[in-house]
Amino acid sequence: MCGRRHHHHHDYRSDVMAATRIKADDVRASDAEREEVIAALRTHAGDGRLDVEELDQRIEAAYSAKTRRELVALTSDLPRAPRAPGDEHREFVEHLRFYLSVMAVLVVTWALTGMGYFWPIWPIVGWGLAIVSHANVLRRPAARRRAHA
């Protein structure tokens, strides 16, 4: 492939912490971010991914971490945290609000330009189908959604 190798491995350390949602940068870490990492580490230890000794070492390192990047190293070999309950619903509500706002602007534009052929019907229907699809995804049981992700 043009002499370039494509790696399927994504290094979360470059943008998002693997086990938490903290950005991996050189900004000073806050106590809340340290506690978030420690909570994630404890969850992973409870799931059997870390033994007690390793958990203790990582917790100690989390408390002494100065930057977010240092926190990343503590969870980069662990799976990403699942989405928080309610994230999907909140995203749908944002999608719906944005849709309704844009459609209102289009209908007002149509009304102010002479109210001839009702051209806003096309984006209303097209984007509306995406809204319906988004709503149907939310109605699926969570376990099935994860299997399709």
Backbone as a chain_set.jsonl record, in Angstrom:
{"seq": "MCGRRHHHHHDYRSDVMAATRIKADDVRASDAEREEVIAALRTHAGDGRLDVEELDQRIEAAYSAKTRRELVALTSDLPRAPRAPGDEHREFVEHLRFYLSVMAVLVVTWALTGMGYFWPIWPIVGWGLAIVSHANVLRRPAARRRAHA", "coords": {"N": [[0.828, -1.187, 0.0], [1.444, 1.572, -1.091], [3.897, 1.687, 0.211], [3.455, 2.439, 2.814], [2.682, 1.626, 6.11], [-0.277, 0.633, 7.645], [-1.535, 0.925, 10.761], [-3.681, -0.794, 12.932], [-3.989, -0.262, 15.508], [-4.928, 1.994, 17.991], [-3.592, 4.659, 19.694], [-4.585, 5.751, 22.611], [-3.373, 7.473, 24.345], [-2.586, 9.722, 23.029], [-4.797, 11.355, 22.662], [-7.161, 10.854, 24.245], [-7.663, 9.642, 27.477], [-7.456, 6.179, 28.124], [-9.041, 4.695, 30.05], [-10.576, 6.618, 31.214], [-12.166, 9.814, 30.72], [-10.42, 11.915, 30.445], [-8.436, 14.446, 29.015], [-5.34, 13.841, 27.416], [-2.801, 15.604, 28.105], [-0.307, 18.171, 28.745], [-1.27, 19.685, 30.788], [-1.685, 20.664, 34.166], [-2.663, 18.192, 36.46], [-5.783, 17.806, 38.143], [-7.157, 17.381, 41.489], [-9.653, 16.17, 41.292], [-9.456, 14.879, 38.802], [-7.423, 13.066, 39.378], [-8.776, 11.499, 41.269], [-10.775, 10.463, 39.625], [-9.281, 8.815, 37.929], [-8.28, 7.026, 39.828], [-10.659, 5.847, 40.709], [-11.379, 4.544, 38.336], [-9.23, 2.764, 38.136], [-9.686, 1.176, 40.404], [-12.11, -0.001, 39.682], [-11.272, -1.529, 37.481], [-9.507, -3.231, 38.81], [-11.319, -4.602, 40.386], [-12.589, -5.967, 38.375], [-10.694, -7.787, 37.783], [-8.504, -7.107, 36.222], [-6.281, -5.893, 37.263], [-3.902, -6.688, 39.789], [-3.741, -6.63, 43.425], [-1.291, -5.512, 44.301], [-0.382, -4.189, 41.982], [-2.489, -2.402, 41.652], [-2.196, -0.816, 43.994], [0.326, 0.358, 43.44], [-0.283, 1.863, 41.159], [-2.237, 3.584, 42.145], [-0.753, 5.054, 43.994], [0.998, 6.283, 42.194], [-0.87, 7.801, 40.79], [-1.675, 9.661, 42.719], [0.701, 11.073, 42.938], [1.049, 12.134, 40.442], [1.735, 14.834, 38.28], [0.875, 15.969, 35.862], [-1.788, 15.657, 33.411], [-0.974, 13.962, 31.398], [0.744, 12.219, 32.709], [-1.114, 10.818, 34.181], [-2.392, 9.437, 32.172], [-0.661, 7.359, 31.473], [-1.138, 5.541, 33.455], [-3.486, 4.229, 32.911], [-3.466, 3.487, 30.288], [-3.229, 0.911, 29.285], [-5.598, -0.283, 29.773], [-9.077, -1.103, 29.126], [-11.297, 1.265, 27.553], [-13.469, 3.408, 29.401], [-16.929, 2.632, 29.869], [-19.713, 4.329, 28.297], [-21.306, 6.935, 30.07], [-24.396, 6.48, 31.836], [-27.23, 7.868, 30.297], [-25.855, 9.517, 28.531], [-26.36, 8.918, 25.808], [-29.073, 9.568, 25.552], [-28.97, 12.304, 26.123], [-27.398, 13.165, 23.965], [-29.17, 12.624, 21.879], [-31.253, 14.414, 22.476], [-29.876, 16.839, 22.117], [-29.334, 16.617, 19.363], [-31.962, 16.603, 18.355], [-32.842, 19.152, 19.214], [-31.091, 20.818, 17.764], [-31.821, 20.144, 15.151], [-34.544, 21.021, 15.137], [-34.122, 23.76, 15.522], [-32.673, 24.51, 13.201], [-34.566, 23.804, 11.254], [-36.612, 25.597, 11.899], [-35.384, 28.029, 11.219], [-35.153, 27.618, 8.45], [-37.876, 27.453, 7.671], [-38.788, 29.993, 8.419], [-37.171, 31.505, 6.717], [-38.196, 30.643, 4.256], [-40.814, 31.653, 4.538], [-40.304, 34.4, 4.616], [-39.384, 34.854, 2.082], [-41.416, 34.868, 0.241], [-43.141, 32.672, 0.358], [-43.615, 30.627, -1.595], [-43.253, 27.668, -3.384], [-42.954, 25.031, -1.071], [-40.095, 24.476, -0.186], [-38.579, 23.806, 2.162], [-39.475, 21.34, 2.932], [-37.883, 19.245, 2.002], [-35.292, 19.182, 3.427], [-36.501, 18.909, 5.923], [-37.782, 16.395, 5.799], [-35.614, 14.716, 4.982], [-33.55, 15.071, 6.98], [-35.18, 14.594, 9.09], [-35.669, 11.851, 8.873], [-33.209, 10.883, 9.72], [-33.335, 11.681, 12.379], [-35.455, 10.073, 13.289], [-34.265, 7.568, 12.93], [-32.151, 7.79, 14.758], [-33.641, 7.955, 17.127], [-34.795, 5.411, 17.099], [-32.552, 3.795, 17.483], [-31.983, 4.41, 20.121], [-34.146, 3.228, 21.347], [-33.636, 0.553, 21.206], [-32.616, -2.246, 23.184], [-29.962, -1.751, 25.547], [-27.859, -3.676, 25.623], [-27.997, -4.881, 23.104], [-27.394, -2.668, 21.518], [-24.709, -2.229, 22.21], [-23.59, -4.542, 21.157], [-23.805, -4.037, 18.458], [-22.135, -1.94, 18.118]], "CA": [[0.0, 0.0, 0.0], [2.259, 2.772, -1.249], [5.023, 1.686, 1.12], [3.066, 2.89, 4.149], [1.997, 0.613, 6.905], [-1.416, 1.144, 8.4], [-1.7, 0.216, 12.02], [-5.06, -0.786, 13.405], [-3.934, 0.046, 16.927], [-5.072, 3.418, 18.268], [-2.962, 5.023, 20.955], [-5.438, 6.718, 23.287], [-2.578, 8.438, 25.092], [-2.406, 10.952, 22.276], [-5.938, 12.268, 22.694], [-8.094, 10.622, 25.341], [-7.228, 8.589, 28.378], [-8.153, 4.942, 27.792], [-10.04, 4.255, 31.017], [-11.36, 7.762, 31.658], [-12.408, 10.773, 29.645], [-9.531, 13.051, 30.684], [-7.525, 14.697, 27.894], [-3.934, 13.52, 27.694], [-1.949, 16.724, 27.728], [0.642, 18.572, 29.788], [-1.945, 20.536, 31.769], [-1.58, 20.125, 35.523], [-3.789, 17.342, 36.848], [-6.528, 18.259, 39.321], [-7.496, 16.312, 42.434], [-10.822, 15.463, 40.755], [-8.973, 13.986, 37.744], [-6.717, 11.965, 40.046], [-9.801, 10.628, 41.862], [-11.436, 9.767, 38.517], [-8.364, 7.747, 37.516], [-8.233, 6.031, 40.907], [-11.93, 5.109, 40.651], [-11.289, 3.647, 37.178], [-8.283, 1.7, 38.489], [-10.362, 0.267, 41.344], [-13.086, -0.77, 38.895], [-10.529, -2.527, 36.708], [-9.004, -4.234, 39.758], [-12.49, -5.409, 40.728], [-12.873, -6.824, 37.218], [-9.602, -8.749, 37.649], [-7.467, -6.676, 35.282], [-5.105, -5.482, 38.042], [-3.846, -7.334, 41.106], [-3.709, -5.662, 44.525], [-0.001, -4.812, 44.299], [-0.368, -3.277, 40.841], [-3.453, -1.349, 41.974], [-1.563, 0.082, 44.97], [1.381, 1.118, 42.755], [-0.894, 2.84, 40.255], [-2.9, 4.608, 42.963], [0.327, 5.91, 44.501], [1.457, 7.082, 41.052], [-1.925, 8.773, 40.475], [-1.596, 10.738, 43.706], [1.905, 11.882, 42.732], [1.071, 12.651, 39.064], [1.655, 16.293, 38.169], [0.136, 16.351, 34.656], [-2.756, 14.693, 32.886], [-0.236, 12.971, 30.607], [1.225, 11.2, 33.645], [-2.267, 9.984, 34.535], [-2.683, 8.584, 31.016], [0.19, 6.166, 31.523], [-1.652, 4.608, 34.466], [-4.665, 3.507, 32.419], [-3.39, 3.315, 28.833], [-3.327, -0.506, 28.92], [-6.909, -0.764, 30.216], [-10.138, -0.73, 28.18], [-11.966, 2.551, 27.744], [-14.641, 3.385, 30.273], [-18.196, 2.655, 29.141], [-20.4, 5.62, 28.309], [-22.119, 7.169, 31.262], [-25.83, 6.376, 31.568], [-27.827, 9.158, 29.967], [-25.119, 10.195, 27.459], [-27.038, 8.722, 24.525], [-30.308, 10.349, 25.576], [-28.573, 13.71, 26.048], [-26.971, 13.409, 22.583], [-30.37, 12.658, 21.044], [-31.948, 15.68, 22.749], [-29.099, 17.885, 21.431], [-29.57, 16.419, 17.933], [-33.327, 17.041, 18.085], [-32.886, 20.618, 19.378], [-30.401, 21.432, 16.635], [-32.702, 19.904, 14.003], [-35.693, 21.919, 15.223], [-33.631, 25.132, 15.333], [-32.362, 24.704, 11.78], [-35.818, 23.756, 10.493], [-37.311, 26.86, 12.158], [-34.725, 29.044, 10.386], [-35.518, 27.36, 7.053], [-39.289, 27.799, 7.462], [-38.864, 31.456, 8.477], [-36.572, 31.973, 5.461], [-39.205, 30.367, 3.221], [-41.928, 32.587, 4.731], [-39.853, 35.758, 4.297], [-39.03, 34.961, 0.655], [-42.574, 34.809, -0.633], [-43.993, 31.518, 0.644], [-43.989, 29.879, -2.792], [-43.073, 26.226, -3.205], [-42.451, 24.762, 0.28], [-38.834, 23.743, -0.326], [-38.024, 23.245, 3.404], [-39.937, 19.962, 3.147], [-36.818, 18.283, 1.708], [-34.443, 18.961, 4.607], [-37.331, 18.44, 7.043], [-37.956, 14.944, 5.647], [-34.315, 14.038, 4.954], [-32.938, 15.083, 8.304], [-36.166, 13.966, 9.977], [-35.427, 10.4, 8.843], [-32.052, 10.634, 10.59], [-33.827, 11.826, 13.761], [-36.223, 8.852, 13.584], [-33.285, 6.492, 13.057], [-31.459, 8.018, 16.031], [-34.592, 7.581, 18.185], [-34.945, 3.948, 17.085], [-31.348, 3.226, 18.094], [-32.128, 4.567, 21.573], [-35.192, 2.33, 21.839], [-33.081, -0.8, 21.289], [-31.996, -2.528, 24.488], [-28.553, -1.334, 25.611], [-26.955, -4.792, 25.305], [-27.986, -5.045, 21.649], [-26.677, -1.519, 20.95], [-23.27, -2.461, 22.389], [-23.189, -5.609, 20.24], [-23.736, -3.464, 17.117], [-21.174, -0.824, 18.096]], "C": [[0.867, 1.243, 0.0], [3.401, 2.841, -0.244], [4.7, 2.136, 2.541], [2.357, 1.778, 4.879], [0.873, 1.275, 7.673], [-1.579, 0.292, 9.638], [-3.144, 0.326, 12.461], [-5.135, -0.433, 14.877], [-4.034, 1.563, 17.099], [-4.479, 3.709, 19.631], [-3.769, 6.13, 21.62], [-4.639, 7.774, 24.025], [-2.442, 9.751, 24.349], [-3.599, 11.887, 22.376], [-6.863, 12.075, 23.888], [-7.575, 9.481, 26.191], [-8.076, 7.342, 28.138], [-9.271, 4.603, 28.761], [-10.898, 5.394, 31.553], [-11.538, 8.701, 30.481], [-11.559, 12.038, 29.802], [-8.597, 13.215, 29.488], [-6.088, 14.435, 28.32], [-3.058, 14.664, 27.216], [-1.055, 17.097, 28.906], [0.053, 19.563, 30.787], [-1.832, 19.866, 33.136], [-2.847, 19.354, 35.867], [-4.459, 17.903, 38.099], [-6.773, 17.075, 40.254], [-8.676, 15.498, 41.913], [-10.404, 14.482, 39.658], [-8.214, 12.808, 38.336], [-7.729, 10.973, 40.623], [-10.55, 9.842, 40.784], [-10.585, 8.586, 38.051], [-8.338, 6.642, 38.57], [-9.517, 5.209, 40.928], [-11.915, 4.116, 39.488], [-10.355, 2.481, 37.486], [-8.935, 0.687, 39.429], [-11.393, -0.596, 40.625], [-12.381, -1.875, 38.121], [-9.93, -3.6, 37.606], [-10.146, -5.164, 40.163], [-12.88, -6.365, 39.616], [-11.754, -7.829, 36.966], [-8.498, -8.348, 36.69], [-6.176, -6.256, 35.983], [-5.102, -6.266, 39.347], [-3.669, -6.245, 42.166], [-2.419, -4.846, 44.521], [0.056, -3.773, 43.177], [-1.33, -2.107, 41.078], [-2.83, -0.334, 42.93], [-0.495, 0.959, 44.314], [0.775, 2.218, 41.88], [-1.617, 3.943, 41.028], [-1.863, 5.587, 43.513], [0.834, 6.832, 43.389], [0.418, 8.141, 40.673], [-1.868, 9.953, 41.443], [-0.377, 11.623, 43.493], [1.992, 12.475, 41.321], [0.9, 14.169, 39.059], [0.79, 16.723, 36.981], [-0.852, 15.262, 34.264], [-2.047, 13.586, 32.107], [0.305, 11.859, 31.505], [0.088, 10.274, 34.071], [-2.599, 8.999, 33.413], [-1.913, 7.275, 31.09], [-0.363, 5.116, 32.48], [-2.824, 3.775, 33.967], [-4.594, 3.182, 30.934], [-3.499, 1.861, 28.391], [-4.659, -1.123, 29.352], [-7.98, -0.336, 29.222], [-10.781, 0.604, 28.551], [-13.202, 2.379, 28.62], [-15.912, 3.366, 29.43], [-18.821, 4.04, 29.233], [-21.241, 5.742, 29.562], [-23.592, 7.02, 30.905], [-26.383, 7.77, 31.288], [-27.104, 9.902, 28.862], [-25.869, 10.105, 26.136], [-28.316, 9.548, 24.455], [-30.001, 11.834, 25.422], [-28.144, 14.064, 24.616], [-28.172, 13.487, 21.649], [-31.111, 13.981, 21.232], [-31.216, 16.837, 22.067], [-29.327, 17.819, 19.923], [-30.948, 16.962, 17.558], [-33.443, 18.564, 18.196], [-32.248, 21.32, 18.19], [-31.252, 21.314, 15.371], [-33.853, 20.907, 14.007], [-35.277, 23.375, 15.014], [-33.367, 25.422, 13.86], [-33.643, 24.713, 10.954], [-36.623, 25.04, 10.695], [-36.717, 27.977, 11.3], [-35.12, 28.856, 8.921], [-36.96, 27.768, 6.765], [-39.47, 29.319, 7.507], [-38.283, 32.052, 7.194], [-37.556, 31.79, 4.311], [-40.34, 31.392, 3.309], [-41.532, 34.01, 4.321], [-39.522, 35.946, 2.818], [-40.214, 34.674, -0.251], [-43.49, 33.62, -0.461], [-44.494, 30.803, -0.617], [-43.922, 28.384, -2.509], [-42.417, 25.961, -1.85], [-41.215, 23.866, 0.211], [-38.267, 23.22, 0.991], [-38.471, 21.804, 3.677], [-38.802, 18.963, 2.946], [-35.843, 18.112, 2.867], [-35.247, 18.475, 5.818], [-37.46, 16.922, 6.979], [-36.609, 14.226, 5.719], [-33.673, 13.941, 6.323], [-33.877, 14.438, 9.312], [-36.005, 12.453, 10.014], [-34.233, 10.037, 9.721], [-32.452, 10.742, 12.061], [-34.588, 10.567, 14.172], [-35.276, 7.674, 13.78], [-32.548, 6.591, 14.39], [-32.365, 7.592, 17.197], [-34.756, 6.066, 18.255], [-33.741, 3.253, 17.7], [-31.466, 3.297, 19.611], [-33.157, 3.608, 22.15], [-34.725, 0.89, 21.925], [-32.522, -1.035, 22.677], [-30.501, -2.237, 24.441], [-27.597, -2.45, 25.213], [-26.878, -5.001, 23.793], [-27.244, -3.902, 20.98], [-25.18, -1.735, 21.054], [-22.777, -3.522, 21.415], [-23.034, -5.072, 18.819], [-22.698, -2.362, 17.007], [-19.834, -1.268, 17.576]], "O": [[0.995, 1.898, 1.034], [3.835, 3.934, 0.121], [5.595, 2.204, 3.383], [1.524, 1.074, 4.308], [1.045, 2.337, 8.271], [-1.741, -0.926, 9.554], [-3.756, 1.391, 12.38], [-6.226, -0.317, 15.435], [-3.321, 2.321, 16.442], [-4.836, 3.064, 20.616], [-3.658, 7.299, 21.25], [-5.155, 8.856, 24.307], [-2.208, 10.79, 24.967], [-3.444, 13.095, 22.196], [-7.304, 13.058, 24.483], [-7.102, 8.471, 25.67], [-9.291, 7.445, 27.968], [-10.366, 4.251, 28.321], [-11.859, 5.146, 32.281], [-11.102, 8.404, 29.369], [-11.948, 13.11, 29.338], [-8.031, 12.236, 29.001], [-5.68, 14.764, 29.434], [-2.627, 14.69, 26.064], [-1.05, 16.421, 29.934], [0.785, 20.203, 31.542], [-1.878, 18.64, 33.24], [-3.959, 19.809, 35.599], [-3.791, 18.412, 38.999], [-6.617, 15.919, 39.862], [-8.705, 14.277, 42.069], [-10.935, 13.374, 39.587], [-8.341, 11.68, 37.859], [-7.566, 9.76, 40.488], [-10.918, 8.687, 41.001], [-11.102, 7.495, 37.808], [-8.371, 5.458, 38.235], [-9.468, 3.998, 41.144], [-12.38, 2.985, 39.628], [-10.651, 1.339, 37.137], [-8.755, -0.52, 39.267], [-11.533, -1.782, 40.922], [-12.835, -3.02, 38.105], [-9.852, -4.762, 37.208], [-9.956, -6.376, 40.267], [-13.429, -7.437, 39.869], [-11.846, -8.637, 36.042], [-7.636, -9.166, 36.371], [-5.105, -6.262, 35.376], [-6.153, -6.488, 39.948], [-3.471, -5.076, 41.835], [-2.449, -3.631, 44.716], [0.482, -2.637, 43.385], [-1.021, -0.963, 40.745], [-2.924, 0.873, 42.703], [-0.414, 2.155, 44.591], [1.254, 3.352, 41.863], [-1.609, 5.102, 40.613], [-2.073, 6.8, 43.496], [1.069, 8.018, 43.618], [0.778, 9.251, 40.28], [-1.997, 11.106, 41.032], [-0.412, 12.807, 43.83], [2.913, 13.239, 41.033], [0.035, 14.713, 39.745], [0.06, 17.711, 37.066], [-0.769, 14.12, 34.714], [-2.456, 12.426, 32.144], [0.323, 10.693, 31.11], [0.304, 9.083, 34.295], [-3.03, 7.875, 33.667], [-2.456, 6.209, 30.801], [-0.082, 3.928, 32.326], [-3.125, 2.726, 34.537], [-5.555, 2.658, 30.371], [-3.83, 1.597, 27.235], [-4.827, -2.342, 29.303], [-7.822, 0.679, 28.543], [-10.799, 1.005, 29.715], [-13.88, 1.352, 28.584], [-15.969, 4.015, 28.386], [-18.502, 4.822, 30.128], [-21.813, 4.765, 30.046], [-24.003, 7.387, 29.804], [-26.035, 8.734, 31.971], [-27.668, 10.837, 28.293], [-25.999, 11.1, 25.424], [-28.611, 10.157, 23.427], [-30.684, 12.542, 24.682], [-28.485, 15.134, 24.113], [-28.199, 14.31, 20.734], [-31.545, 14.596, 20.258], [-31.857, 17.723, 21.5], [-29.493, 18.853, 19.275], [-31.092, 17.687, 16.573], [-34.08, 19.195, 17.353], [-32.789, 22.295, 17.669], [-31.384, 22.275, 14.614], [-34.108, 21.567, 13.0], [-36.01, 24.141, 14.389], [-33.786, 26.455, 13.337], [-33.792, 25.538, 10.052], [-37.252, 25.524, 9.754], [-37.452, 28.778, 10.722], [-35.394, 29.834, 8.226], [-37.237, 28.367, 5.725], [-40.23, 29.871, 6.712], [-38.842, 33.0, 6.644], [-37.724, 32.688, 3.486], [-40.777, 31.933, 2.293], [-42.34, 34.738, 3.743], [-39.393, 37.078, 2.352], [-40.028, 34.275, -1.401], [-44.544, 33.573, -1.095], [-45.662, 30.421, -0.694], [-44.469, 27.902, -1.517], [-41.422, 26.604, -1.515], [-41.273, 22.672, 0.505], [-37.516, 22.245, 0.954], [-37.916, 21.13, 4.544], [-38.75, 17.943, 3.634], [-35.584, 16.976, 3.264], [-34.733, 17.718, 6.642], [-37.269, 16.238, 7.985], [-36.474, 13.236, 6.438], [-33.298, 12.857, 6.77], [-33.431, 13.811, 10.273], [-36.182, 11.835, 11.064], [-34.242, 9.004, 10.389], [-31.963, 9.98, 12.895], [-34.391, 10.051, 15.273], [-35.464, 6.872, 14.694], [-32.348, 5.584, 15.069], [-31.907, 6.944, 18.138], [-34.846, 5.5, 19.345], [-33.891, 2.23, 18.368], [-31.094, 2.354, 20.31], [-33.056, 3.215, 23.312], [-35.331, 0.082, 22.629], [-32.001, -0.105, 23.292], [-29.852, -2.45, 23.418], [-26.61, -2.19, 24.524], [-25.801, -5.271, 23.262], [-26.542, -4.114, 19.991], [-24.448, -1.461, 20.103], [-21.664, -3.418, 20.9], [-22.223, -5.589, 18.051], [-22.411, -1.896, 15.904], [-18.907, -0.462, 17.489]]}, "num_chains": 1, "name": "protein.A"}
